[in-house]
Each structure stands twice: as C-alpha cells, then as structure tokens.
Amino acid sequence: MDYRWYRHLGGNKQFVFRINSGVAVPYGNNSSLNMIFEKSFFAGGMNGIRAWQARTLGPGGYNRSSMNPDFRVNLRNLDQLGEIKLESNAEFRFRMLNNFFGAKLNGATFLDAGNIWRIRQDIINPDGEFKGDKFLSQIALGTGFGLRVDLDYFIIRLDAGLKLKDPQFSGSKQW
C-alpha cells in the first residue's frame, strides 16, 4: 500500500507526506517458508529511507556485527530482506533558483522513518522478526537535504541523508 498526500503552500513551496507499507506471506510449495528474493521487501536507498544505502537497513533490530567476521567480510554487500515493510517520509520542497543553467533548481528537506521485518524468527537475522511490543523501538529515523534540477521533462535528484536513530543498536546507543 502506498499513500501520498501533497499540500501546496503557495508559490513554489510544497509539503509531501508518504506512507508505504506491505506484508508478503509465502505459501504453496515454498518449503523454506521464506519469500523469494524478487518479492521480498528491503529498506534504505534513494527511494526509501535515504540515510541508509539500499538494502542495508533491518530487518528489525538485526545488528550486522553479530555475524561471523569472516562470513561478513565475504558477504559485505549482503542484502537485508524481510516480509513486512513500514516506511514513511515527510518532505518540504521549495524553489531555490528559477534559472540554473536553463533549468529550475529546487531544494528539499526530509525526514524518513521505517524498517522491514521478518514474519518468523530466522537464524540468519537474529532480532529481525516482527514483535508488536518491540517494533516501535526498531523504527529507523533519517533526515537530510536534497537538490532537484528540474529540466521540465525529467528531474535530477541529489540527496544527502544523516542517520538520527539506528535500530541495530539498543537503548541510548540508537541515537
């Protein structure tokens, strides 16, 4: 499910809010009871929670440092996947320059929140399963600023994000 709300604030200013969520349940002859790679959810990246690289956030409170160091070095680009996704973004967009080498230069500030989870416990991702009493503490927060070069027929985006709350840690170390 993807819901978007746009609020024009006059001139070239706009507030945008988005919620993106989903649940995928494996069934049928899938004996492993894990979703196939193409149908799994991931978090992070330019269209998600921008303070993390794509597919590096989650699942849940999973901490990559808990993995065997030799295994982690060999699979340092291992994708983090899950069957439950909850993600939201709030973004304030505004015009910076009307003529930037023939294009319009827009700016954006944003706050992203969310994570992915496994439906069941998995030995590969300890603390990655969804639990109702823990999921709020496992929400990641990121903020940042972006530039948009608007060429009318396409937009070039450049975003820089900063982690505010990292769910792989516990307690006050998350902040």
Secondary structure, DSSP 8 states (H G I E B T S, - for coil): -EEEEEEE-STT-EEEEEEEEEE----TT-TT-S--GGGSB-B-STTS-TTS-TT-B-STT--GGGS-HHHHHHTTT----BSEEEEEEEEEEEEEEEEETTEEEEEEEEEEEEEEEBSS--SSSTT-B--TTTGGGG-EEEEEEEEEEE-SS-EEEEEEEEEEE-TTS-GGGG-
